[in-house]
């Protein structure tokens, strides 16, 4: 039986720290926002702006690497938390929202464990039966 796009996405999502990497990526983008605005609007260049850009960029990179290399989820989670806390120095932590999201995303990445997704015929038939029942109501 051919798998639907939704089933393939579910399998892909369950095989990596999806929510940890997603929150890390989002926090990195929020942390990058502050120093990029300082350079664009105030023309304020200096060490703090460069530090903010480096930390935000590294957090975005760690979020992307979390999708690509799920075996290193613990290392990526620890580095995300560390850089998120340090980003308070250079980018105000993305107004502290980026720092909080980075800490939560790093924690999700550390806590992630692989869950076996059943692909046997009985499970697929059970899912289809549930969908048929839901569609009939």
Secondary structure, DSSP 8 states (H G I E B T S, - for coil): ----HHHHHHHHHHTTTHHHHHHHHHHHHHHHHHHHHHHHHS---SHHHHHHHHHHHHHHHHHHHHHH-GGGHHHHHHHHHHHHHHHHHHHHHHHTHHHHHHHHHHHHHHH--------SHHHHHHHHHHHHHHHH-
